[in-house]
Amino acid sequence: AAAEAKARGDGDWDSSQFVQLDRETSDHVKSLIQQSDAIKRVRKERIFEDDVTEEEMVIIQQRVALQQQQFAEFERREFAHKAQRIRQMYSYLDDDEIREALKEGHNDVDETIYQFSTPGYLTRLRRAIAQRHTPLTAAPQMTDVQRAKYEEMLKKRTRVQKKTTTSDARDKYRTVGRLPLDEALAQLQRAAAAKNGAGIDLARAMKGWSEARIKAFKAIKTKPNTYYYRFNAPGEEQRTGQWTPEEQRLFHARLGEIGANGQWGIFSMTIPGRVGYQCSNYYRYLVENRLIHDPNYVLDEKGKAHYLFTTKKKNPDGSAMRVFRKHRKPHVRMSREKYGYSDSDSDDASQSAES
């Protein structure tokens, strides 16, 4: 087309409006033209009156198929031309991203180029592409009854916390704050180095640690699920941030191996750099984004997942009653410990369910 326009001497001929075909594409176009010339033509004087013979029907079908191929080739060349213009501005875009953007911009190249300059546009575009290629699962929504019970539980929890939290604990939280895990471990290592590993004052070395963190650290030899829920293996550096494809592969392999049974500390032991609560949070992310279906979770109106615990009580239809976790009473805690359940392990399950 470019050669023909130039040969005609068009004054407004612009080479940038044409795409130079590679040899493979050029040969393909020539082949389509040759195929068109080779197919017979059906000629009728009274097209709506004369019957179409079987031979003529075959010819018509061949021509329709060829026209479809020619149109597909035209679309491919059109996209190549538009993609070339867009990549002059944004060379890092792939074909899927450009196609999606052109679709949103009604095939207007200038509008598409402008959209890519909008903050957050590419991120939203990539998310839409990822969701289209990943089948979403159905997620049960929180019913009105469940929502009312959950809100009542939150109110009760707030009242209990206000009654049971001492002024010393509140002052400690205000003055010390939440200590990040890496900083907490570095603090412990500095204390051990200063004492050369002997006679460490744990109370001083663990200043700023929560009671749950202290309990988990001391359980390294006796309760691995409690320890690995919050800590990596000794000497292993913790990873943070977005999960890599390799970590996602290990996570799903582990999920297929032992399932999501609430023992997130044990679960995390085969994923280097990740601890139990990170695995729990990532699983919750998959549920909330409907990438995994788990009937034990319900979503509220904001899309946040809430875990339902199965009880021994029965519903009118005979099914097991499922409720949100409530604070345990002292006699319940003693009963759990009597039968071999650790309080810290239960806390881990609670945090994984409601974190």
N, C-alpha and C positions, 0 to 999 in steps of 0.2 A: 504494500500500500504506500509506503514511504517513497519507493522508487517511482511508482506511477505518478504520485503527486508532484515529485520533483521534475519528472519528465514532461508533465503538462505545463510546467512553468508557473505553477500557482504562486502568486505574490506573497500569500500569507502562509506558505509552507513552513512548518516548524518541526524539526527532527525530534524535539522532545515529546511530541504528541504520538510518537510511534515507538514500538518496542522492537528491537532487533531480534529476530527469531534465531534460535540456535539451530544447528543442522538437524537434530532429531525432530524438533517441532516443525521445521520447514518441510522435511520429508513426509511428516504425518499429514500436513495440510495438502501437499501434492497428492498423497495417496487418496485422501478423501475426494479430491477433484477427479482423479482418475476413476474411482469407484462410481462417482456420479455419472460420468460419461459412459461407463460400461453398462449401466442399468438401462433397460428398455423404457420407453415412455408409453403411457396408456393414453390414447387419443379417442375421444368419442364425440360424435356430433350432437347426440341428445343424452347428456350425462345423467339426467334424472329419469330417463325413460328406459335406456338400454341396461340390461342386466350385466353385472360384472362377472366375468369368467373366473375360474379358479387360477388360471395363469396370470390374469390381470391383478387379482388380489395379492398374489405373491410379489408382483412388481411393486404394487402400492406399499406393501409392508416393508420391502427392501428400501424404498425411498424414504419412508417415515423413519426407519432406523438410522439411515444415513443422515437425515436432517437433524436427528437428535444428537448424533456424534458431532456434526458440524457446529451445532449450537453449543455443545459442551466445550468444544475447542475454542469457540469465540469467547465464551465466558472465562475460560482459563487464561486466554491472552489478555482480556480486559482486566482481570484481577492482577496479572503479572505487571501490567502497565501502572495500575493504581498503586500496587504495593511498592513498585520501584520509586514512585514519587513520594510516598509516605516514608520510606526508609532513607530517603535523602535527608529527612529531618530526624528520624528515630531509627537508627540502624539496628538496634537491639531487639526490635519486635519480631515475633515469629508469625507464620501464616495464620494460625488460629486467632491470634490477637487482632491482626489486621482485618480478617474476615468479620469478626464479631463487631469491631468498631465501624466498619463500612456498613454493616447491617443496621446498626443504631443510627448512623449518620445518613441513611437513605442513599448510600453509594455516592455521596458527595465528598470528594477527596479533601477539599479545602475545609469543610466542616469537621471531617475526621481528624485532620492534622490539628485543628484548633482544640478539639476535645482532649487530645493527648497532652495538651499543655495545661489542662485543668488539674489541680492538686487532687490526688486520690482516685483519679479516673482509671488509671491502669490497674491499680490494686482491685478496684471494684470489678473491672472487666475480667481480670484473672480469676477472681472468686466465682464469677458467674460461669466461666468456662469450666472450672474445676467441678462445680456443682452439677453442671450438665452432663459431665462424663462420669460422675459418681452417683449411682442410684441412691435416692434418699429413702429411708425407712419410715414407716408410720410410727408416730410417737403418741402415746396416750396423754390426753390433756387432763389437767387437774379439774375435778368436778367442783361444783359450788359447795357441796358438803365437805369435800376434802379441803377446799380453800378456807372455809370457816374454821375447821378444826386446826388447820395449820396456823392460822392467825391467832387463835386462842392459845395454842402451844407456845408461840413466840412471846405473847404477853406474859404467860405464866413463867417462861424461862427468864424473862427480864426481871420479874418480881423476885424470883428465887435468887438470881445473881445479886440483886441489890441487897437482899437480906443476908446473904452468906459471904459476900466479899468484904473483907476487913479494910479498915482505913489504911493499915500498913501496906496491904497489897495494892490498893489504889495509888498510894504515894510512890510505891516502887515502880509501878507501871508508868507513872508520869515522869519520874526522874530518870529511869533507866531505859524505858521503851523496849521495843521488840528488837532483839539482837539477831542479825542475819546469821545463818548457819556457818558460813565460811569464817566470819569474824569470831563466832563463838569457839570454833575449833582452833583458830589461830590463838585465841586467848588462852585456851587450855594448853596448847603446845608451848607457849611462852612461859607459862607457869611451870611446866615440866622441865623445860630447859634450864630455868633458873635454879631449880632444886636438883638438877641432874637426875631426874626420875625418881627421887626418893623423898618421902615425907611431904608430899604435895598437900596443900590445904585446899581440898576440893571446894569448900564453901567460897573461898576467895577466887579460885580458878574458874568457878562456874557462876560468877556474879553476873546477874542479868539474864541467866537461863530460866526458862519457865520450868515449873515442876514436872510437866510432861516430858520435856526435853531431858532433864536430869534423870528421870526414871528410865527413859528409853536408852540413854547412854550407858547406864549401869546394867542394862539387861542384855548386853552384847553376847554373853556366854549362856544365858539361861532362856531368853525369850527372843529368838531371832526376828520374829515378825515385828515385835515392838521396837527393836533396835533399827532394823532396816527401813521401817516406816519413815524415820527421820534422818537416818545417817547412811552414808556409803560405807563400803568395806574400808577398814583402816588403810590409809595411804592412797585411797582412790579419790580423785578429784571430782567434785560434783559438777554436773552439766546443768546449765540453765538456758532459758530461752526456747525458741521454736524447736520442735522435734525434727530431726533429720530423717530422710527416707530410710536409712539403715536402722535408726531407732524405732521408727514406725514398724518396720518389718519384724524386728525383735519383739516389739510389743504384741503384735497380732499373732506371732508364733507362740508366745507365752500365753496369750489369751486362749488359743486353741488347745494348749497343753493342759492348763489347770483352771481355766475359766476365771470369771470375776466373782470370787467367793468372799471378798472383803479382806482377805489376807494380803494386803497390798505390799507389806514389807517383804514377805516371801516372794511375792510376784516380781518385785523389782530387782531381785538378786541376779537375774540373768541379763539385765540391761545396764551395761557399764555407765556409770556417771549419774544414773537416775535413782531416786529414792522412792519409797512407797507412796508418799502423798503426791508426788509428781505424776506417778502412774494413775493414781486415783483421779486426779484432776484432768488428766488427758482422757481417761475413759469417760468422765463426765462431759468433756468437750465433744466427744464423738456422739454421745447420746443426745446432747442438746442440739447438735447440728444434724441430727437424724442420719448419721453415718453408721450407727449401730442401733439395733432395736433391743431394748431391755425392758420387759414388762414390769420390772421392779421399780421403775422410775416413772414419775408423772411430771409434766411440764406445766409451769404456771403461765400467766398471761404475758410475762416478760421472756418466756422461753427458758427459764432456769429449771434445772432438773432437781427433783426431790425424791429421796429414796423412801419406799414403803416397806416396813418390816412386817413379816407374817407372824400372826399371833395364834394362840390355841383356840381363841374364840371363833365362833361360826356366824356367818351372815344368815339371814332368813332363807336364802337359797341353798344353804349347806356348804358354801365355799368358805375358805379361811378368811378371817377378818384381817385386813392389813392397815397399819397405822403408821403415822410419823413417829420418830423416836422421841420419847419423853425422858426426863431426868429419872434415873433409877433411885428408888428408896434404899436406905441402908441395908434392910434385910434382904433385898434383891441382890445387892453387891456381895453380901456374905454368902448367899446361896450359890452365886456364880463361882466364887473362889473355892467353895467347898467341893464343887464338881470339876475343878481343874481349869476354869476360865480365868485368865488374869484380867485385872481391872484395866491395865494399860492396853491390853489387846482389844478390849471392848471399846476403850476410848478411841483407838485407831479406827475401828470399824465405824464408830459414830462420826469421826471427823471425815472419813472417806465418803460417808453417805451424805453429810450435810455441810462439807467444806465449800 
